[in-house]
């Protein structure tokens, strides 16, 4: 009740400070029918309409108005901040695994700190700090990895002992702890008041805010937003922002052109107590106990404690949910495991009197990351939703990035991990979402070890070879809904053992992947790569060539049958996609892109290809099964199967030809492997897939053929210094920065997107360089492994992070790939990174707080791979262990 009173008080003050609001907002009591709840009519048009007055909607409105956009209307179906925001626990925490989320939370914290001063609205901001507890060594390693990231971002943080935990928070039971992480700058806020403060500032900047107004649907013409229909009339607009939280899914489906926003609500419980006899100090640190699945914060002298139970309860699968969130049913039986964990962690709680058990809806997404960005199907339709219970931590930063995206056309950070376009329509099935969020919610507390996989919503997209490969011991992972093989468990190996291997150290699959890699290097392996995105682009005249020449950086005017590696760049020269394009005929092209590019790449091309009926683009991903034949004997297997010479003279590298393999005709064979090893990829019409696979395996027996998976592929590509889009390359990385100048034709006789930015970089130099690191004093068997995201130090100073890493079975070393920056020691400004700068540094990679020496290379060890020599003869120039 006290919380509600405070909320009302701040509401009243806020409205008093904004006289124009007195009429706009509705009366508190619905029974006072004398007052007209809508004295001010909606405007007939606006530049932007934002739907949702919670933390996300108000943050977007605040940041857009700060960036100079004024013609904005924010609509809220109930009252401001009366949805999930009102029930939010108000913990602002920067301890995040994904560096983008970490940056968003850090920005939010700094924004909320000064918001009261800016707006006069009391936000309840208190800097309390937070303590994340570890009951196991693995959990402590996980916290140390986060701590490494926080420190290099300048966020104070330390790993502390259980004794230090007791000093910081005397009520905590520390007997089962092995350590903890303390982040002193973390804070508490009243989330509803933060929303009101953001709304106040936005409203002063000219944003119109209307409560009690619900959006029924969004009007679309020619693939663009043109307006919204509300229960109070129409508003024409150019941009629509869906910040409707748990209602975002339905709202997305209510338009003329459906927008898929995959999220689903679950019940979320937390407990409120009365103040203790001696009220708890307001600056007591927030406790996060992930192994106990709970969080505990001070609340008005008592505590607020909730958590993420193992058996969550999804909500509203059946359709429309309530207009404004009321407290849902208390369920003490369901909360009991969390209550037990709470009493174990804070035994003194027994004496406190419980005020209530709050049960409110919270929306979760299929991969535990929030959703932002523009719809791939409707221009001008933006989304910010699905916060996975971290809305207040992300609110400020997420609103800022989305506002930048709308105003500038792109945000100031690489937000691909959160982009709506990482999902396809397939993740929007109600059943899929219901099952997936039941897995996601418990995962909020589970240990995030490298390479874990979701268990629900699987076997959705499969290759025709799925059952064959499964029967041969395939272990599966999922990418964009597609099942892909990690590795194959040889007969007689304990399968259960491998499925349970969750570790930050050397994994159980180490030797299995090693033998697959060896086979790729010495004989021949088959990897099913059907999941890669495949488009065919063709035209009746020269339109296809002309359009692709403009959209891609390399020269595609090559003889028919040639394959070109190229980037699809943005205006800043950054990679929107990295792909291979084969010229099938004068007027048709076949484009291969990474699996998770299916929606993003389609949307990017659709936006930029001319609207010309003689130009067609077709997504043919599902039409072809792709078999990657890797290894020196691949040429023998294919020659025998096709009765055609496949040697380099007859079938040069980067060549594509239709041929028959076995009985099957019309197989597209390309001499590339995506790994730098010799071999071919066969694009097989799916009805022939099983036949061709069987033929290849039978013919390959005498050459030592075996199946292999993506882990072997990853090891091969990383030791060859091959960058991969979505991991190493992104919209902020140019070909000049990652040693791919050879994939750009600056002088191809016509302009292309990103050309000016690249010419400028060629002249002025680059501010980061993609670099390969070989770990020196690292013991693969006993030391923690690098996975990705580890800080890189040069001469003791932080210069960047790793983007991917793998064990190289050839070098018998770990190889990390990552970007090196050059910061001026005095001013901190970015300087040009030269080859000398890279070569003259002493490097270390920080793995969970421990630094390992590393040797930096700008070029792969080509000598190791081109000539097959015995290992002792290889000139490793000091890389071999003494």
N, C-alpha and C positions, 0 to 999 in steps of 0.2 A: 504494500500500500504506500509505504514511504517513497518507493521508487516511482510509483505512478504519480504521487503528489509532486515530486521534483520535476517530473516530465511536464505535468500540467503547468507548473510554475514557470518553467523555461518557455513553454509554449506561449503563455500569456505575455511574458516580458518581450518575447520575440515579436509577437503581433503588435505589441505597443510600440516597438521600435520601428515598425513598418506600417504606417497608417494606411497605405494603399491596400494592405492585406485585410483590413478589418472586414471589408465587404466580401472579399474573394473567398475566404475560408468559411467552412460551414459551422453551424452551431454545434455545440457539444451534445446537447440533448435533442434526440430525435423527436421528442414529444412537443417541443415548442414550435408548433406548426405555424405560428404567426410570422416567424422570421423566414424570409426567402433564402434558401441555402445557396442560390446562384445569382446574386444580383448583377455580377459582371458577366457579360456574354463572352463566349469564346471568340478569339479573332478568326476571321475568315481564312487567313493564310499566315504562314510562318516559314522561316527557312528550315528550322529543325523542330520536330515534335519528339519529346522524350516521354516514354511511357514507364512510369514507376517512380515513386517518391521515396524510395529507401536510400540506403547509403550509396548505391551505384548510380541511380538516376540523379541524385543531388550532386554527386561528385562530377558526373559528366557535365551537368549544367554549369557548375562552378567553374570547371576548367575551360569549357567552351567560352564562357563569358569573359574569363581572364585573357583568353587568346583573341578577344576582339569580336567574336560573334555575339550579336545582341538579340537577333530576331528569333528567340527560342521560347517554346511553350513546353512546360512540364505538366503532365497530367497524372493524377494519382486516383485510383478507383475508390480508395477509402480516405484515410487521413495520412499525412506525411509520416514516414517512418513507422507505420502501423503494421507492416508485414514482418518478415523474419528479422529485419533490423531492430525492431522494438524488443525482441526477445534475445538478441545477441548478447553473449557473455561479456563483450567489451574488452577482450584481451588483445592488445596490439603486440604481436610477436614477430621478430625478424628471423627466428631460427628456422630456416627453410632449406630444403635440399636443392631446389632448382634456383639457379642464380638470378633468373629473371623475377621469380616470386620474391626472392630476398630483396632485390632492388625495389620492388613495388612496396613491400612492407616497410622498408627503411624510409622511403619517401612519405608514406602515409604517416608514420610516426612523427616525422619532422613537420608535416603539414598540420596535424592535430595539435602539436605543441604550441603553435602560434595562432591557432584559429580563434581562440577566445578573445585574444587581444585584437584580432582583425575585425571580429563581428560583434563583440560584446555578449555573445551567447555563452553561458557556462557549459563547457563540454565535459566537465568532470575529469579532465586529464590529470593523471597522477603518475609520475615516473616511479615505478615500483621495482623494476627489474624482473627477470624471470629465471627460474632454476629448473632445468630439465634433468630428471633423475635417470640413472642407469642401474638396473639390477643385474645386468650381465656384461661380460667383457665385449660381446658383439655390439650391444647397445652403446657402450662407451666409445667404441671405434666409430660408430655411426655419428655420435655427437662430436667426436674429434674432427671428423670430415667436415661437418657443418662449421665448427669453430674455425678451421683453416680458411673457409670461404668468408666468414664474417670478418676475420682479422684483416684480410687483404682488401676488404671493402671499407676498412676504417671504422668498423663497428666494434666497440669494446666488448670483449668476451673472454672468459677464461674457463679452463677445465679445473674443477675443484674437487677436494676430497670430501667424503661423507662428514668428517668433523666440521669442515667449513660450511657445509649445508646446515648443520645444526646451529652454527653461530649466526648464520643469516636468517634462519627460520626455526626458532626454538621448539615449535610444536611438531616438527617433522620427526617421524620415527626413521632412523638411519641404519638400523641393524642389518638390513639386507642389501644395502647399496654398495656398489663398487666405485662410484664416482658420480659426477654431475657436471653440467655446463651452466655457467652463470652469465647472463646477458644483462648488465646493469641498466641499459637505456630502455628496455622494454617497458610498456606502460599499460595503464587501464584508462578507459574512457566510458562515458555513457554514450552508447552507439546512437540512440535516438537523438540525443542532443547534438552529436556531431553532424548528423543529417540535417537537423534544423539550422545549425550554424552555416553549413554549406549552402542550404536553401536561402538563408538570409543574405549571404554575400551575393549569391547569384541574382536574387531578386533586386538587390540594390544596383546590380549591373544591368538591369533591364530585362531579366528573364521573367516571363509571366508564369505563375504557378496556379494551377486549378486543382483543388481536391474534389472528391466525390464525382469524378468524371471518368467513366471507363471507356476504353477503346474497344470497339467491336470488330473492326477489321481495317487492314491497310490496303489502300488502292494502288494498283500497279498498272502502268501502261508501257508497252515496249520494253519490259524488263527493268523499269525504273519506278521508284516510289513517286507517287503524285499527290498522295494525301491520306488522311485517316478519317474513319467514321467513328464518332463517339455517341454516347447516349444523349449528348447535348448539341449534336450537329456535326458538320463537316469542317475539317481544316485542311486546306491545300498546303503541301510542304514538299521540299526537295529531299529532306533527310528524315528518317525515322529511326529512333534508338529504342530497342527493346531491352529495358532494364527491369522486366517484370518479375525477376526472381523465380520463385517456383511456378509462377503462371506463364513463364516465358515460352514453354513448350506449346501450350494451348494457343497462346497469342500468335506464335509463329505459324501454326496450322490454320489460323482463322482468316488469313489473307487470301486474295484471289490467286496468288502464286505462293504455295506453301514454303516456309523457311524452316528447315529442320534444325532444332536446337536441342541436342540430346542431353536432357537432365531429368532427374526424377527426385521427388521429395521423400524423405524418411522422417520418422518421429525422432526428435532429439530431446533428451531429458537432462535437466539439471536441478539441483537442490538448493533452496535458500534457507538460511537459518536466521533466528533472532540474534541480536548482538550477544556476545559473551559478557559475563559479569564485569570483567575488565575488557572493554571493547578492544578488538584487535587493531593495532596501529594501521593507519591508512596506507603507509608505504611498505607494508609487508610484501616480500616478493611473491609473485605468482608461481605456483608449483605445477609443473607438467610431469606426470608420471606415466610415460607411455607403456611401460611393462605392466602397470596396474590399470592401464586404459583410461586414466582420469586426469582432469585438471582441477586445481583448487585456487581460488582467488579470494581476497578480502572483499566483503560486501557490507558496507555500513556497520562495521564493528563485528559482524558475524562472517559467514563464508558463503560463497557460491561455488558449487562443485558439480561438474558434469563429466561426461565421457563418451566413449564410442564402443558400445557393447558388441559382442561377437555375433549376436543374432538380431540385427536391426529390423525395424518394422516399416516397410515401404507404405506410402500413403497415396491416395488419389489416383491409383492406376486406372480406375474405372472412368475417369473423366473430370468434369469441372470440380474444382475445389472451392472452398469458401471464399467470400469476397475479402473479408478482413480476417486476419488470423486471430482466432480466440485460443485461449489455452486449451489444448486437447486433453483427453482423459488422463488422469494420473494412473500410473501402472507400477505399483510398488514391487510386485513380483518380478517384473521385467528389470527394474532398476537395482534389484537386490545385489547382484554380483559387483556392480559399481560401488554401491554403498559399503559393501564388505571391504573392497579395496581402499576406500576412503577412510574407513575406521582403522584399518591396519596402518595406513600412512599417517593419520592424525588421531591417535587414541584419545586425545583430550576432547575430541568432538562429541564423545558420549554425553558430555555435560551440556552441550548446546541444544537449544530447543528448535525443532524444525518448523519453519514457517510454511513452506509449500514445496511440492515437486512440480516444476514447470515442464510441460511437454509441448514443444513447438515444432513445426515443420522446418526442415533444412534441406536445400537441394544439393544433390551430388551429380557428378558427371562420370562418363564411362572410364576416364583415365585419371581421376582425382585432380585434374587441373581445370582452372576456370575457362570460360568460353568468352572470347572477345573477337571483334572484327566485323567485316562486311560480309553479307550473305553472298555465296557464289552464284545465286540465281537471280537476285534482285539488287540492282545498283541503288546505293543510297540507303539500304536497310542495314543498320548496324546493330550489334548485339553485345551486351555485357551482362553476363549472368552465370549461374552455376558455381558458387564460391566454395563449395565443399567445406562449409563451416569456418572459413577464414575471411569472411566478407569485410570485417572491420579492419583486419590487417592489410588487405589488398585494396580496400575502397579508394583511398587517395591516389595510389599509383596507377591502378587500373583505369580510373576515370581520366587521369592525365594522359595515359597512352592512347585511350580511345579518342579523346579530344584532339590530340596531335594527328592521329590517323585521319580524322574527318577534315581537319583544317588544312594539313599539309599534304595529305595523300599517303602518308606513312608515319608510323610512330618513331620516337628517337631511339628505340631499342629493338633488337630482333625479337619479335613477339610470336614467332612461328609456333613455339611449344603451346601457346594458348589460342592460336588462330582457329576460328570456327571451321575453316576449310581443312583442318586435319581430319575431320569426320566426313563420312559420306552419308547417304540416306540410310544405309544399312544399320547405322547405330541408333536410328530413331524408332525402331520397333518397340512398342510398349513392353512386350515380354522381355526383350533383350535388356531394356533399361531397368526394369523391375529386378531382374536377376542380377544384373551387374552392380547396381547400387547396394544390394544386400552384401556383395563382396567388398565393394569399395569402402563402405563406412567402417567396418572393422580394420581395414588396411590403414586407416588414418593413424592407428597406433602401432601396427605391426612393423617389424624391422624391415627397412628397405635395403636388402642386400642387392648387389649388382645382378642384372639379368634375371630378375624374377618375372613371372608371367601371370596374367590373369587366368583364373580357372573357369569363370563363367562366360557365357556368350561365345563359346568356341565352336569350331567346325562349321563356321558360317560360310566362308568362301574357301573352297578346296580345289586343288588340282585333280584332274581325272586319275592321277597316279596315287592319290592319298592312301587308299587301302593297301596298294602294293607296297608302298614305302613303309606304312605303319607296320605291316606284317614282318618287315625286315629290320625292325628295331628302331624306327625313326622316333626321335624325341622332338616335340613340336613347340614352336613359339608362334605368336600371332602379330601380324603387322597390318594395320588398316583392315582388320577383319579377316585377313588371309592367313591360312595356316602355312608355315614354312618350317623346314627341318633345321634344327640346331646341329644335331649330329646323329649318328647311328650307333646304338648300343650293340656291340658284337654279341653273338650267341654265348650263353654261359656266364655273362656278366650279371651281377645283381642289379636288376632294374630299379627296384624300390630305392636302393641306396642312392642312385643318381638323381632320382626325382626329389629326394630330400636334401640334396647338397646345397645348403644355403650358407654362403661364407664370403668374407671379405678377403680371404686368403686363397691359396691355390685350390681351384675347384676339382671335383672328382672326375670331371670330363677331360682333364688335362691330357692324359695319354691317348684317349680315344681321338680327340681332335688332332693330336700330334701325328697319329698314324694316317688320318685322312689327308693331312697336309703333305706328308711324305709321299703318299700315293699320287697326289696332284703333281708333285715335282718329279716323280720317277716313272710313273706309269700313266694311268688315266682314271679320272673320277667323273661321276655324273652328279650334277646338282640341279634339282628341280627349281627353276627360277620363274615360275609362271606368274608370280604375284606382281612382277614389274609392270608399270603402267605402259600401255601401248596405244598410240594414236596413229591413224592414217590420214594424211592431209593431201588432197588432190584437187585439180581444177581442169577446166576444159582448155584454158589457154595458159598464159605464163603467170597467172595470179598467185598460184601456190608458191612458186619460186620467189617471186618479188616480195610477197608478204613475209616469208620465212627469212629471206635475206635481211629484211628490216628488223625482224624480231630476234634474230640470233647473231652471236658475235663472230662465228666462224664463217668461212665462205662455203655455201651449200651448192654453188654452181659447179658441181664436180661431175665427172662422167657417171653414167648410169651404172649402178652396182657398187659404188663406193660408199663407205660409212664415215661419217664425220662426227668427232666428239666436239660438242659445243655447249656454250652457256646461253640461257635465256636471261638477259640482264635487265635491270631497271635503269632509270635515268642516272642513278648514282654509280652505275657500273657493277652493282651487286648482283649476286646470283639469285634469280627467282626460281631457276631450275637448272639442272646440269644433266645433259642427256646425250644420247647417240642418235644420229639421224641417218638412215640409209636412203639413198635415192633409188627408188624402185623403177621409175621410168622418167621420161622428160618432165612429166607433170604430176608425179605422185611420190610422196615421201612417207617413210615409216619411222616413227619416233619412239624411242625407248627411254622412260624416265623412272626414277625411284618409285617404289610402291605407294608411299604416302603422298605422292604428288598428284594422284588421280583427280581430286577435286580442285586443288589449287591451280594446277597447270591448265586444266580445262577452262577454268574461269578466267585465268590470265589471258589465254589465247583468244577465247570468245570475245573478251572486251576489246582486243586489239586487232583481230583480223577484220578486214573490210567486209561490210555487209553486202556480199556479192553472191548471187544465186549460183554462179558457176564455180564457186569455191566450196569444197565440203571438208568437214573434219569429223572423223568418226572415232569413238573410243572402242578399240578392238581388244582391250585387255582380256576379255573373257573368251575371245575366239581362238586364242593360241596358247598352247602349253609350251613353255620354254625349257629346253634341256641344255645345261651348260656342260660341255665336255672339256675338262681341263687336264692338261698334261701332255708330255711329249709323244705319247702313243695315241692321242686322239686322232691324229692324222691317219694312222694305220686303220683304226676302227672305221672311220668314215669312208676311207678309200675303198675298203672291202665291201661296205654296205651299199655304196652308191655306184660302184664300178666306174668311178671318175677319179682322176688324179687330184689329190688335195694338197700336194706339196706347195711350198711357197712360190715356186715359179708359176704354177697353174692357178693357185688360189692365194693371192698375196694377203698380207695383213690388212685389216680394215676393209674387207671386201664382202659383198652380199650377193647371193645367187640363189635362185629357186632351183631345186633339184629333187630327185626322188631318193628316198632312203628306205631300203627294203621294198615292200609293196606300195608304200605310201608316196603319193605325188604331191607337188606343190609345197614342199618344205622350204622355208626360208633359212638358209644357212649363212651365218656371219662369222668371219674370222676375228672374233674378239671374245674375251672371257671376263672382263671387268676386274681382273686380278693382276694383269701383267704377265701371266703365264701363257704359254702357247695353248691353242685350243679353239673351240668353235661354240657358238650358241645356235641351237636349232629351234626355230619357231614353227611349231607343228600345229596344223588345224586340229582342234581338240578331239575330233572323232578318230584321228590316227594316233593319238598320244600313246595309248597302251601298246599298240603294235610296234611303234618306233622304239619305245623304251625297251620292250622285250628283245627286239632285234639288236639294239645297241648292247644290252647286257650279255646276250648270248655270244655275239661276235667278239665282245671285249674280254671274254673269259681268258683267252690265251695271252692277252696283254696285261692281265692282272687288274682288270677293272673293278671298281667298287663304288658304292654310293658315298656321298659326302654331304655335309650340311653348311649352313651359313656361318658357323663359328670358324670353320676352316677357311671359308671365303674371306672372312674379316681378317684373319691372321695374315693371309696372303696379300690382301690389298694394303694393309697397314705397313707391312715390312717393305712393300714396294712404293710407299709414300703416296698412295692414291687417296685423294680426299673424297669424302662422300657428302652429298647434299643432305641438309637437315641435321647433320652431326658436325662436320667440319666447315662446310660451306653454308652461307645464308645470305639474306638480302643485304647484309652490310659487308660482304666479302667480295672483292673483285678478283678477276683472273690475275691481275698484276701482283696481288698480295699473296697468291698461293702458287706462284711459279707456273701459271698456265698461259703465259703470253702466247705460246705456240698454238693455243686453241682460239686465238683472236686474230682476225685479219683486219687490221686497222685501215689498210689501203685496198679494200676489196672493190673500190670504185663506186660504192654507194653508201649512204648513211645507214647506221643501225642504232638501235636504242642502247644508250650507255657509252657510245663512242667518244663523246666529248670528255666525259669523266675519265675514261681510260687514257686518252691523249694527254690530259692534264697530269695524270699519275705518271705516265711515261716520262714526262718532262720534269716533274717536281719530285718524284720519288714516292714511296709508300710509307704509311705510318704503322703498319704491322706486317709481319712476314710469317707465312706458314712454315713451320720448322719441325724437323724430325728429331726426337731425342732418344738416345739409347741409354738405358739405365746401367750404371757402372757397378756400384757397390751393393747391388740388390740381390738378395737370395730368394729365388723363385719359390723354394720349398718352405721357408720359414718367415719371410717378410710379408707384410701386407701388400696386396697387388694394387697397381694403379688401374682405375677403370675408365674414368673421364672426369673432367672438372677439377683436376688437381692444380693448385697454384704452381707457377714456374718462377724460379728465382734466378737472376743473373747477377753474379758478383754480390750476392746477398740481398739484392733489391727485387721486389715483385715486378714481373714484366708481362704476365699473362696467365692463361689457363690452358690445360690440355683439353682437346675436344674429342679425341678417341685414343684408345690404346689397345694393344694386344701383345701376347707373347709371340716372339718370332722364333719358330722352331729351327730356322736356318741359322740365325745369329746366336741362338741360345741365350737370348736377352729379351727383356721387355722393351718394346718400342712404343713411345707416346708421340702423338701428333698434336700440335697446338700452335697458337699465335704468339709471337713475341712483339711487344711494344717498346718504345724508347721514350722514357719520361725524363725531362730535364730535372736534375737533382735539386736545383734551387727553387724553380718556379712550378715544377710539376707539369709543365706544358708538354704536349706530345711532339716528338721530333721524328724526322725521317729515319727509317730503319735501313741501314746499309748492310751489304754482305759482310763488310768488315766488322760491323757492330755485332752481328750474329756470331761470326767465327772467332772473335777475340774475347768472348765471355766465358766465365766459369759458371756452369748451370747446375741447379738442383731442382728436383721435383718434390713437392711437399705431399706426402701421403698420410693423412690423418695426423698431422703435426710432426711427423718424422721426415727429415729431408734426405734425399738420396742423390748422389752425384749423377750427372747425365752429360752425355756428349751430344752437342748439337750438330745437325747436318742439314744443309739446304737442298741436297740432292740425294736420291736413293743410292744404295750400294750396287750400282749396275754391274760392276765386275763380279759380284757374288752370284748374279743371276744369269748373266748371258753365257758365261763359260761354266761348264759343269766340271769343277775341279774337286779333288779330294780336299777335305776340310782343313787339313794341316797346312796345305799350300796357300790357303786363302789369306790374302794380305788384309788383316783386320786392323792394321795400324793401331795396335794397342787396345783393341776392343776385347781380345781374348783374355780370359782370366789367367792370372799368373798361376 
